Amino acid sequence: MGVFRNLRSLFRPVPVYVYSGDFGVHVENLDAAALYRTQPNLRAAISFLADNAAQIPLKVHDRKGQNDRPRVTDSPAALLLQHPNDDMTPFEFKRWMYSDLLLYERFLMVVVPNANTESGWEMRPIPSSWILSYNGTSPFYPDSIDIASPDNAPIRVPKDKFILLHGYDPTDPMRQYSRISALKETLHEQVESNAFRRQMWHRGGRFNAYLTRPKDVQPFSDEGFERFKETWKASWAGSEAGDGGGMPILEDGMEIRTVQFNSRDAQWADSVKLAREDVAGIYHFNPALLWPGSGQTYASARDNARALYNDCLSPTLMLATDSINMRLLPMIGEPPTHYVVYDISIKTQGTLEERISALQTACGAPFMSRQEVRALMDLPAEPDGELIVPLNVIEGGLASNHDTDPTIERYNAAQVQVKSQGKKSRGKPSTEDAQEIAAILRKFFKRQSSKVLPQIKAAEKSDEPTWWDAERWNRELGDDLYEVFMRQATAKGRETLREVDLDGSFDAERIENYIKAMANGKATALNDVTLRQLLQALDDEIGEDAEGATPQGVFEKAEESRAYRAGVSFATAVAGWATLEAVHQRGNGRKTVKTWIVTSGNPRAEHAAMDGETVDYDDVFSNGAKFPGDQVLTPEESCNCQCQVEITIL
């Protein structure tokens, strides 16, 4: 008990002055703790990661069976994790733990009995600077640790009363070096840079200039020069200058000559960006998470946030939970079937709607039992956990337990009939069709850039882009697309009639108005995207190194890649519509269904879910479109879409 009393004495409000055990990391006489306090990039990275890691709850579960792992809330470990000690919340304790691991690559906590707590224990983090030495004969884990005390008498803590987490050193399993050792040069540069800028301001660097006097002006006397110099310094230089920012009054033909020494000349801004990237690299996270740059979208921000927990923080979280399972749980008498796991799902599970839909499908469709789903979510087993299929799938004729239409006609029956018999034709464009449209788009982008780019350079910056004539570009591109759309739609309509053996010829005159509207709609959507990208480039929202970061780059990207992708998408839409139109003109009332076909290797998630979806000819698909590329779809839903529609005459 004497040892425990001494340990508790560490946490009295008494000043402690001990040797700083920072593993030799020094930058300009700053140890690891001082670097954390003073260097903004390092502080931002460590506090960001530690705070996010501390949000992840540590939960205790009981491994009763392979698929039966109920959560435990009343065991010593569960109670201790929820109440580490009388002074710290679980978040504060975990933040300290992860901060020490990130800064020092080690974390030490002592675990002592405490009859006043519900768990019967308390655990205390020990500041890394309080650790004096490791003791013992094993080269892998200390038998005891000496910790500084308020009266400077070391306290020796035995192996069964502490838990030590530490990183890696290639030559010694008992040592570990802080990651900031690898940042020494980067941090040294930042320290020197900040010191230089501070000196510049302290020494009166408000006015980067010097004074000249004409050579034919009567020279200053010694007294006059000293008087002028002192007057100038008192008025315009130094931190006490009262007229800073004012306009100095010169005499005797004097001139002020400026010598600009700005951040661009010193590459200071670039060095700050590089330092941030170095710090982010050492801690394995994307710098855009902490220092958002230009060009970041909602999708990339969401992916970066998920990668933070899946790839960046997971190793640190695993180190902590493994140590808790291996050392803390046996130390406090936790049952051997209990284990601790960090619940990262609260950060990576997606929206509530996405999670419910996924789990409902997993539990309702015949490939996972409820027991398996509950085990996946670390929930206890239910008595009746057999594999089940919802009744609406068995009896209602639906393809999924999420479908609510009770009729067989809409999906299942149509698909059965399609598989059995019927003459088919698919709205598949030829490679030549896509290339023809792409060539037209390249010529248009080239013509457009030759007119727009000079006007952008000559125009003054304003809220409204005076250099963009939307009416002209929509009209010109619409006219260009109309001609090729008409040729391709007519050819595809005639081909469809031959494939399904329908009598009669394809009437091209009947489609002129619709094709004109389709061409104008595609032209407007394409030009809207070009304008948006140009505005983003002018506002520096894309990123200096990104493709299309300048107005010229926008058009280069349009000619190189956008033209081809749009050509494939437009040709697919024309072919799909023409296939349906041919049946509309000559179907003669015969039973016809249509099927959504995914052809791309990387389709949109919503389109992938529709692959094979079959509906009556006059119905719309589940996304509200009559065919891929339908005008009712937003540009985000139809851009670069290569899906096709297949008709079947039964």
TIGU-136785 format. One line per 8 residues: number of its first residue (from 1); their letters; for each residue x, y, z of C-alpha. Coordinates in Angstrom, 2 decimals. Layout:
residues N
NUM	A	X,Y,Z | ...
This chain:
residues 650
1	MGVFRNLR	0.00,0.00,0.00 | 2.98,2.28,0.51 | 3.72,2.21,-3.19 | 0.13,3.16,-4.03 | 0.19,6.01,-1.55 | 3.38,7.28,-3.17 | 1.81,6.93,-6.61 | -1.22,8.93,-5.57
9	SLFRPVPV	1.08,11.63,-4.20 | 2.14,12.25,-7.80 | -1.25,13.74,-8.52 | -1.37,16.29,-5.76 | -1.26,19.91,-6.96 | 2.49,20.18,-6.20 | 4.97,21.61,-8.76 | 7.11,18.87,-10.27
17	YVYSGDFG	10.52,19.59,-11.77 | 12.01,16.56,-13.48 | 14.30,15.60,-16.32 | 12.56,15.83,-19.69 | 12.74,12.41,-21.30 | 12.32,13.43,-24.94 | 14.57,10.77,-26.52 | 17.07,13.37,-27.63
25	VHVENLDA	14.75,15.28,-29.97 | 15.96,18.88,-29.93 | 15.46,21.63,-32.46 | 17.10,24.92,-31.55 | 17.09,23.94,-27.86 | 13.41,23.00,-28.05 | 12.49,19.53,-26.81 | 9.49,17.53,-28.00
33	AALYRTQP	7.11,19.18,-25.53 | 8.31,22.67,-26.46 | 7.95,21.88,-30.15 | 4.37,20.75,-29.52 | 3.63,23.99,-27.70 | 5.23,26.35,-30.22 | 5.09,24.80,-33.71 | 1.62,25.30,-35.24
41	NLRAAISF	1.87,22.59,-37.92 | 3.02,19.92,-35.47 | 0.50,21.00,-32.83 | -2.34,21.04,-35.36 | -1.53,17.54,-36.65 | -1.15,15.87,-33.24 | -4.15,17.54,-31.62 | -6.29,16.85,-34.70
49	LADNAAQI	-5.43,13.15,-34.74 | -5.61,12.72,-30.96 | -8.98,14.46,-30.69 | -10.44,12.36,-33.49 | -9.04,9.13,-32.06 | -10.41,10.01,-28.60 | -13.92,10.21,-30.07 | -13.83,6.50,-30.92
57	PLKVHDRK	-15.49,4.61,-28.04 | -13.79,1.60,-26.47 | -16.39,-1.10,-25.82 | -16.20,-4.34,-23.88 | -17.78,-7.48,-25.35 | -18.16,-11.07,-24.24 | -17.15,-13.74,-26.75 | -19.82,-16.33,-25.94
65	GQNDRPRV	-19.76,-17.93,-29.35 | -18.74,-17.38,-32.95 | -21.86,-15.34,-33.64 | -22.77,-14.29,-30.11 | -20.82,-11.34,-28.74 | -23.02,-9.19,-26.51 | -21.73,-5.91,-25.20 | -20.75,-5.82,-21.52
73	TDSPAALL	-21.41,-2.65,-19.54 | -21.02,-3.72,-15.91 | -17.68,-5.54,-15.79 | -14.59,-3.96,-14.11 | -13.06,-3.13,-17.51 | -16.24,-1.53,-18.86 | -16.70,0.53,-15.70 | -13.02,1.53,-15.62
81	LQHPNDDM	-13.05,2.70,-19.24 | -16.13,4.79,-18.48 | -14.58,6.19,-15.28 | -10.76,6.10,-15.55 | -10.22,8.19,-12.40 | -11.85,10.88,-10.34 | -10.35,13.74,-12.37 | -10.63,12.74,-16.02
89	TPFEFKRW	-13.41,11.91,-18.42 | -12.97,8.98,-20.84 | -12.33,11.46,-23.66 | -9.64,13.31,-21.70 | -7.89,10.08,-20.78 | -7.92,8.78,-24.38 | -6.80,12.14,-25.77 | -3.80,12.07,-23.41
97	MYSDLLLY	-2.98,8.51,-24.40 | -3.12,9.13,-28.13 | -1.31,12.48,-27.85 | 1.62,10.85,-26.02 | 1.75,8.03,-28.56 | 1.81,10.50,-31.43 | 4.32,12.88,-29.85 | 6.66,10.58,-27.93
105	ERFLMVVV	5.83,7.15,-29.38 | 5.19,5.92,-25.84 | 2.45,6.09,-23.23 | 2.62,4.98,-19.61 | -0.28,4.54,-17.23 | -0.37,3.15,-13.71 | -3.31,1.04,-12.57 | -4.08,1.13,-8.84
113	PNANTESG	-6.93,-0.24,-6.72 | -9.48,2.30,-5.57 | -12.30,1.07,-3.36 | -14.24,4.30,-3.90 | -14.85,3.66,-7.60 | -17.51,1.38,-9.04 | -14.92,-0.69,-10.89 | -12.63,-0.93,-7.85
121	WEMRPIPS	-9.72,0.47,-9.88 | -8.35,3.68,-11.29 | -5.83,4.31,-14.05 | -3.66,7.39,-14.38 | -1.61,8.58,-17.35 | 2.00,9.40,-16.48 | 3.54,12.34,-18.38 | 6.41,11.10,-20.49
129	SWILSYNG	8.77,13.64,-18.93 | 8.20,12.06,-15.49 | 9.70,8.72,-16.57 | 13.24,8.43,-15.25 | 14.33,4.94,-16.21 | 13.36,1.39,-17.12 | 14.65,-1.40,-14.89 | 14.94,-5.16,-15.28
137	TSPFYPDS	16.73,-7.98,-16.99 | 14.46,-8.46,-20.01 | 15.44,-6.56,-23.17 | 11.80,-6.44,-24.27 | 9.69,-5.09,-21.42 | 10.78,-3.46,-18.13 | 10.31,-5.22,-14.81 | 9.81,-1.85,-13.15
145	IDIASPDN	9.84,1.83,-14.01 | 11.20,4.70,-11.95 | 8.95,7.74,-11.91 | 9.80,11.17,-10.52 | 7.90,12.27,-7.43 | 7.21,15.73,-5.96 | 9.99,15.31,-3.37 | 12.47,14.21,-6.10
153	APIRVPKD	12.66,10.69,-4.65 | 12.03,8.22,-7.49 | 9.06,5.91,-7.14 | 9.60,2.42,-8.48 | 6.45,0.93,-10.03 | 6.45,-2.87,-10.50 | 5.53,-4.55,-13.76 | 2.10,-5.67,-12.58
161	KFILLHGY	1.02,-2.10,-11.77 | 1.72,-0.28,-15.04 | 1.00,-0.59,-18.74 | 3.55,0.72,-21.23 | 2.75,1.31,-24.88 | 5.61,2.25,-27.12 | 6.65,2.48,-30.71 | 9.53,1.02,-32.65
169	DPTDPMRQ	13.29,1.37,-32.86 | 15.21,-0.84,-35.32 | 18.06,-1.50,-32.89 | 16.50,-1.74,-29.43 | 13.08,-3.17,-28.44 | 13.17,-1.17,-25.19 | 13.60,2.16,-26.93 | 11.50,4.10,-29.34
177	YSRISALK	12.08,7.36,-31.12 | 9.50,10.03,-31.63 | 8.31,10.57,-35.18 | 9.33,14.19,-34.93 | 12.95,13.01,-35.09 | 12.32,12.60,-38.82 | 10.90,16.13,-38.92 | 13.96,17.70,-37.36
185	ETLHEQVE	15.14,19.52,-40.49 | 11.62,20.61,-41.43 | 10.93,21.95,-37.94 | 14.37,23.55,-37.80 | 13.59,25.44,-41.01 | 10.25,26.61,-39.62 | 11.83,27.75,-36.35 | 14.50,29.71,-38.23
193	SNAFRRQM	11.96,31.15,-40.65 | 9.68,32.36,-37.86 | 12.64,33.80,-35.97 | 13.79,35.69,-39.06 | 10.35,37.17,-39.71 | 10.05,38.15,-36.05 | 13.46,39.89,-36.21 | 12.44,41.72,-39.37
201	WHRGGRFN	9.41,43.24,-37.66 | 11.29,43.94,-34.44 | 14.03,45.79,-36.29 | 11.59,48.08,-38.01 | 10.86,46.14,-41.15 | 7.66,48.14,-41.78 | 9.18,49.95,-44.76 | 11.35,47.85,-47.08
209	AYLTRPKD	13.03,50.86,-48.69 | 15.92,53.31,-48.51 | 16.28,57.06,-49.02 | 18.33,58.86,-51.69 | 19.36,62.53,-52.01 | 20.50,64.22,-55.21 | 24.27,64.50,-55.40 | 24.14,68.25,-56.14
217	VQPFSDEG	22.24,69.03,-52.92 | 24.23,70.58,-50.11 | 25.49,67.71,-47.95 | 24.24,67.15,-44.44 | 26.41,68.41,-41.66 | 27.25,65.78,-39.04 | 24.81,67.35,-36.62 | 22.13,67.68,-39.28
225	FERFKETW	22.51,64.06,-40.40 | 22.26,62.73,-36.87 | 19.23,64.90,-36.20 | 17.51,63.71,-39.40 | 18.34,60.07,-38.67 | 17.02,60.19,-35.13 | 13.90,62.05,-36.23 | 13.23,59.49,-38.98
233	KASWAGSE	13.75,56.51,-36.67 | 11.53,58.01,-34.00 | 8.71,58.70,-36.49 | 8.80,55.81,-38.95 | 10.70,52.85,-37.57 | 10.59,50.47,-34.62 | 7.70,49.16,-32.60 | 7.16,52.53,-30.94
241	AGDGGGMP	6.63,54.41,-34.21 | 3.57,56.57,-33.85 | 3.04,57.30,-37.54 | 3.21,53.76,-38.90 | 1.28,53.53,-42.14 | 1.35,57.29,-42.72 | 3.01,59.22,-45.52 | 6.52,60.54,-44.74
249	ILEDGMEI	7.37,64.08,-45.86 | 10.72,64.23,-47.67 | 13.04,67.19,-48.22 | 15.95,68.24,-50.42 | 14.75,66.17,-53.39 | 14.88,62.92,-51.48 | 13.36,59.77,-52.98 | 12.28,56.48,-51.48
257	RTVQFNSR	13.61,53.44,-53.33 | 11.89,50.17,-52.47 | 13.63,46.81,-52.23 | 10.88,44.24,-51.98 | 11.71,41.10,-50.00 | 8.39,39.33,-49.86 | 7.22,35.86,-49.03 | 7.30,34.82,-52.68
265	DAQWADSV	10.95,35.87,-53.05 | 11.88,33.92,-49.92 | 9.58,31.05,-50.98 | 8.14,31.29,-47.50 | 4.61,30.33,-48.54 | 5.91,27.30,-50.43 | 8.04,26.24,-47.48 | 5.00,26.43,-45.17
273	KLAREDVA	3.02,24.23,-47.55 | 5.91,21.77,-47.81 | 6.29,21.68,-44.02 | 2.59,20.85,-43.66 | 2.91,18.06,-46.19 | 5.96,16.66,-44.37 | 4.13,16.67,-41.03 | 1.07,15.04,-42.61
281	GIYHFNPA	3.27,12.42,-44.26 | 4.94,11.49,-40.98 | 1.51,10.99,-39.38 | 0.03,9.25,-42.44 | -2.93,11.49,-43.23 | -3.95,13.57,-46.21 | -3.01,17.23,-45.54 | -6.30,18.31,-47.16
289	LLWPGSGQ	-8.07,16.99,-44.05 | -6.47,19.62,-41.86 | -5.42,22.30,-44.31 | -8.10,22.22,-47.04 | -6.62,23.34,-50.32 | -8.15,24.46,-53.54 | -10.03,21.94,-55.58 | -11.41,19.85,-52.72
297	TYASARDN	-14.93,18.59,-53.38 | -17.55,17.15,-51.07 | -16.83,13.66,-52.39 | -13.07,13.93,-51.84 | -13.58,15.42,-48.37 | -15.88,12.52,-47.46 | -13.39,9.95,-48.75 | -10.52,11.64,-46.92
305	ARALYNDC	-12.51,11.64,-43.69 | -13.21,7.91,-43.99 | -9.56,7.23,-44.82 | -8.60,9.07,-41.64 | -10.22,6.36,-39.52 | -9.67,3.36,-41.79 | -6.02,3.94,-42.71 | -4.51,6.64,-40.51
313	LSPTLMLA	-5.86,6.17,-37.00 | -6.52,2.43,-37.06 | -2.91,1.39,-36.26 | -2.77,3.69,-33.21 | -6.20,2.53,-32.07 | -5.16,-1.11,-32.54 | -1.99,-0.58,-30.51 | -4.04,0.79,-27.62
321	TDSINMRL	-6.75,-1.90,-27.69 | -4.26,-4.76,-28.03 | -2.36,-3.50,-24.99 | -5.57,-3.14,-23.02 | -6.69,-6.66,-23.94 | -3.30,-8.23,-23.27 | -2.33,-6.41,-20.07 | -5.09,-4.30,-18.51
329	LPMIGEPP	-7.90,-6.86,-18.56 | -5.93,-9.67,-16.82 | -4.50,-7.11,-14.38 | -7.93,-6.11,-13.07 | -9.42,-9.62,-13.11 | -11.62,-9.34,-16.20 | -13.09,-12.70,-17.38 | -10.94,-14.27,-20.13
337	THYVVYDI	-13.81,-14.23,-22.66 | -14.12,-10.45,-22.45 | -12.31,-8.23,-24.90 | -12.14,-4.53,-25.78 | -12.72,-3.23,-29.29 | -12.78,0.30,-30.66 | -16.06,1.03,-32.41 | -14.87,2.80,-35.55
345	SIKTQGTL	-18.23,2.24,-37.24 | -19.66,5.41,-35.73 | -17.30,7.36,-37.99 | -17.34,5.20,-41.13 | -20.83,3.74,-41.27 | -22.22,6.38,-43.62 | -25.54,8.10,-43.22 | -28.30,6.54,-41.13
353	EERISALQ	-30.33,5.85,-44.28 | -27.41,4.09,-45.99 | -26.70,1.94,-42.97 | -30.33,0.94,-42.40 | -30.75,0.05,-46.07 | -27.59,-2.07,-46.15 | -28.36,-3.92,-42.93 | -31.99,-4.44,-43.85
361	TACGAPFM	-30.95,-5.98,-47.14 | -28.31,-8.13,-45.43 | -30.80,-9.36,-42.86 | -33.75,-9.73,-45.25 | -32.19,-11.23,-48.35 | -31.14,-14.90,-48.26 | -27.38,-14.61,-47.80 | -26.93,-13.60,-44.14
369	SRQEVRAL	-28.80,-14.68,-41.06 | -29.92,-12.29,-38.36 | -27.40,-13.93,-36.04 | -24.56,-13.07,-38.40 | -25.75,-9.51,-38.80 | -26.05,-9.04,-35.05 | -22.56,-10.46,-34.55 | -21.27,-8.03,-37.20
377	MDLPAEPD	-22.70,-5.20,-35.11 | -21.37,-6.71,-31.84 | -24.90,-7.44,-30.59 | -26.07,-10.45,-28.56 | -27.68,-13.41,-30.30 | -31.44,-13.78,-30.63 | -33.20,-17.14,-30.12 | -34.63,-17.21,-33.63
385	GELIVPLN	-31.83,-16.20,-35.97 | -32.45,-18.51,-38.92 | -31.93,-17.43,-42.50 | -35.16,-15.85,-43.67 | -36.67,-14.50,-46.86 | -39.40,-11.85,-46.59 | -42.86,-12.98,-47.66 | -43.13,-10.25,-50.25
393	VIEGGLAS	-40.16,-11.79,-52.07 | -41.64,-15.29,-51.95 | -45.25,-14.44,-52.74 | -45.28,-10.92,-54.03 | -43.04,-11.52,-57.01 | -40.62,-8.71,-56.15 | -36.91,-8.75,-56.82 | -36.00,-7.27,-53.43
401	NHDTDPTI	-37.47,-6.93,-49.98 | -37.26,-3.14,-50.48 | -39.73,-3.18,-53.40 | -43.25,-2.16,-52.47 | -45.12,-2.67,-55.77 | -47.28,-5.78,-55.14 | -47.83,-6.64,-58.81 | -45.92,-9.34,-60.63
409	ERYNAAQV	-46.19,-7.43,-63.86 | -43.65,-4.72,-63.12 | -40.46,-6.67,-62.46 | -40.45,-10.43,-61.95 | -42.89,-11.55,-64.62 | -41.35,-9.25,-67.18 | -37.91,-10.64,-66.48 | -39.15,-14.25,-66.71
417	QVKSQGKK	-40.76,-13.55,-70.06 | -37.67,-11.74,-71.34 | -35.47,-14.71,-70.47 | -37.79,-17.19,-72.20 | -38.67,-15.73,-75.58 | -38.78,-12.51,-77.48 | -37.00,-10.57,-80.17 | -34.47,-8.10,-78.82
425	SRGKPSTE	-32.72,-4.95,-79.90 | -30.33,-2.92,-77.80 | -29.71,0.80,-77.96 | -25.98,0.33,-78.38 | -24.08,2.99,-80.33 | -21.23,2.05,-82.61 | -17.69,3.17,-81.88 | -17.84,5.29,-85.00
433	DAQEIAAI	-20.95,7.11,-83.69 | -19.20,8.05,-80.45 | -16.05,9.15,-82.28 | -18.06,11.27,-84.69 | -19.71,13.21,-81.86 | -16.38,13.49,-79.99 | -14.73,15.00,-83.10 | -17.52,17.61,-83.34
441	LRKFFKRQ	-17.07,18.48,-79.67 | -13.29,18.86,-80.05 | -13.75,21.28,-82.93 | -16.30,23.20,-80.90 | -14.04,23.44,-77.82 | -11.17,24.61,-80.03 | -13.32,27.29,-81.63 | -14.77,28.31,-78.28
449	SSKVLPQI	-11.38,28.62,-76.59 | -10.01,30.82,-79.40 | -12.77,33.33,-78.66 | -13.18,33.04,-74.90 | -9.56,32.98,-73.68 | -8.57,36.39,-75.18 | -11.74,37.93,-73.75 | -10.97,36.51,-70.30
457	KAAEKSDE	-7.51,38.11,-70.36 | -8.91,41.46,-71.45 | -11.91,41.51,-69.12 | -11.95,43.12,-65.69 | -12.86,40.89,-62.80 | -16.56,41.09,-61.95 | -19.32,38.98,-60.49 | -20.81,38.41,-63.96
465	PTWWDAER	-18.58,36.82,-66.64 | -18.84,39.38,-69.43 | -16.62,37.17,-71.58 | -19.20,34.36,-71.79 | -21.99,34.45,-74.39 | -24.19,31.57,-73.28 | -26.84,32.12,-75.95 | -24.27,31.96,-78.77
473	WNRELGDD	-22.45,28.87,-77.55 | -25.65,26.96,-76.78 | -27.05,27.81,-80.21 | -23.89,26.90,-82.13 | -23.28,23.61,-80.33 | -26.98,22.71,-80.51 | -26.91,23.16,-84.28 | -23.76,21.05,-84.60
481	LYEVFMRQ	-25.21,18.22,-82.50 | -28.62,18.31,-84.20 | -27.26,17.19,-87.56 | -25.27,14.24,-86.23 | -28.02,13.25,-83.79 | -30.53,13.10,-86.66 | -28.29,10.88,-88.78 | -27.49,8.49,-85.95
489	ATAKGRET	-31.06,8.30,-84.61 | -32.46,7.56,-88.08 | -29.87,4.84,-88.72 | -30.45,3.27,-85.31 | -34.24,3.35,-85.73 | -34.03,1.50,-89.03 | -31.59,-1.05,-87.54 | -33.98,-1.71,-84.65
497	LREVDLDG	-36.90,-2.40,-86.97 | -34.82,-4.96,-88.85 | -33.64,-6.70,-85.65 | -37.15,-7.19,-84.23 | -38.84,-7.89,-87.61 | -41.30,-5.01,-87.49 | -42.93,-4.00,-90.75 | -42.72,-0.50,-92.10
505	SFDAERIE	-40.04,2.15,-92.40 | -38.65,4.51,-89.79 | -40.17,8.00,-90.14 | -37.32,10.51,-89.64 | -39.60,13.55,-89.96 | -41.44,12.57,-86.76 | -38.30,12.83,-84.66 | -36.99,16.22,-85.79
513	NYIKAMAN	-38.52,18.25,-82.97 | -37.43,15.86,-80.23 | -33.90,15.55,-81.62 | -33.67,19.33,-81.80 | -34.70,19.58,-78.14 | -32.26,16.82,-77.18 | -29.38,18.54,-79.00 | -30.13,21.89,-77.36
521	GKATALND	-30.41,20.27,-73.93 | -27.09,18.43,-74.26 | -25.41,21.59,-75.57 | -26.67,23.70,-72.67 | -25.57,21.13,-70.08 | -22.10,20.80,-71.63 | -21.58,24.56,-71.81 | -22.77,25.01,-68.24
529	VTLRQLLQ	-20.06,22.61,-67.07 | -17.41,24.48,-69.09 | -18.46,27.81,-67.60 | -18.41,26.42,-64.08 | -14.91,25.01,-64.57 | -13.67,28.32,-65.98 | -15.03,30.24,-63.00 | -13.41,27.76,-60.60
537	ALDDEIGE	-10.08,28.13,-62.38 | -10.28,31.93,-62.19 | -11.10,31.73,-58.48 | -8.20,29.29,-57.86 | -10.60,26.60,-56.62 | -9.01,23.73,-58.53 | -5.44,23.66,-57.22 | -2.22,24.79,-58.83
545	DAEGATPQ	-1.09,21.30,-59.84 | -4.48,19.92,-60.84 | -5.53,19.34,-64.40 | -7.59,22.26,-65.64 | -6.23,24.69,-63.02 | -6.22,27.57,-65.53 | -8.79,28.68,-68.15 | -6.48,27.38,-70.86
553	GVFEKAEE	-6.16,24.11,-68.95 | -9.95,23.82,-68.82 | -10.16,23.85,-72.61 | -7.16,21.53,-72.99 | -8.85,19.05,-70.66 | -12.10,19.47,-72.62 | -10.42,18.64,-75.93 | -8.36,15.75,-74.53
561	SRAYRAGV	-10.89,13.88,-72.37 | -14.26,15.58,-71.94 | -15.00,15.48,-75.66 | -14.56,11.71,-75.85 | -16.52,10.93,-72.68 | -19.36,13.21,-73.74 | -19.28,11.67,-77.22 | -19.84,8.19,-75.80
569	SFATAVAG	-22.57,9.44,-73.45 | -24.42,11.43,-76.15 | -24.23,8.60,-78.70 | -25.60,6.15,-76.12 | -28.52,8.44,-75.31 | -29.37,8.91,-78.99 | -29.19,5.17,-79.69 | -31.34,4.32,-76.67
577	WATLEAVH	-34.04,6.81,-77.56 | -34.06,5.82,-81.23 | -34.50,2.15,-80.28 | -37.58,3.00,-78.21 | -38.93,5.37,-80.87 | -38.73,2.68,-83.55 | -40.97,0.39,-81.51 | -43.27,3.31,-80.73
585	QRGNGRKT	-43.72,3.98,-84.46 | -44.16,0.38,-85.67 | -44.91,-1.75,-82.63 | -48.52,-2.35,-83.65 | -49.61,-2.89,-80.05 | -47.41,-5.92,-79.41 | -46.31,-6.59,-75.82 | -42.92,-4.92,-75.30
593	VKTWIVTS	-40.64,-4.56,-72.28 | -37.35,-2.73,-71.83 | -34.33,-3.57,-69.68 | -31.63,-1.29,-68.22 | -28.18,-2.72,-69.07 | -24.95,-1.60,-67.36 | -21.93,-1.81,-69.69 | -19.32,0.28,-67.86
601	GNPRAEHA	-16.76,-1.36,-65.58 | -17.20,1.46,-63.05 | -20.87,2.51,-63.10 | -22.62,4.80,-60.65 | -23.85,2.94,-57.60 | -27.48,3.74,-58.40 | -27.05,2.53,-61.99 | -25.27,-0.64,-60.88
609	AMDGETVD	-28.26,-1.40,-58.67 | -30.53,-1.04,-61.72 | -28.60,-3.48,-63.91 | -31.12,-5.89,-65.43 | -34.14,-3.93,-64.21 | -37.04,-4.65,-66.59 | -40.25,-2.64,-66.96 | -43.04,-2.29,-69.46
617	YDDVFSNG	-42.23,-0.27,-72.54 | -44.36,2.72,-71.47 | -43.13,2.73,-67.85 | -40.14,4.56,-66.43 | -37.26,2.89,-64.65 | -36.82,3.24,-60.90 | -34.70,6.40,-61.33 | -37.52,8.13,-63.23
625	AKFPGDQV	-35.88,7.88,-66.67 | -37.35,6.23,-69.76 | -33.87,5.36,-71.09 | -30.20,6.03,-70.17 | -29.34,9.64,-70.89 | -32.96,10.79,-70.64 | -33.33,14.56,-70.35 | -35.19,14.19,-67.04
633	LTPEESCN	-31.93,13.11,-65.37 | -29.63,15.76,-63.92 | -26.16,16.23,-65.47 | -24.69,14.52,-62.38 | -26.87,11.45,-63.08 | -26.30,11.26,-66.83 | -22.83,12.71,-67.47 | -20.49,10.01,-68.87
641	CQCQVEIT	-23.24,7.40,-68.48 | -22.65,4.43,-70.80 | -25.66,2.35,-69.77 | -27.88,1.00,-72.53 | -31.53,0.08,-72.95 | -32.62,-3.21,-74.48 | -36.15,-3.77,-75.80 | -37.81,-7.16,-76.06
649	IL	-40.95,-7.77,-78.13 | -42.79,-10.75,-76.63
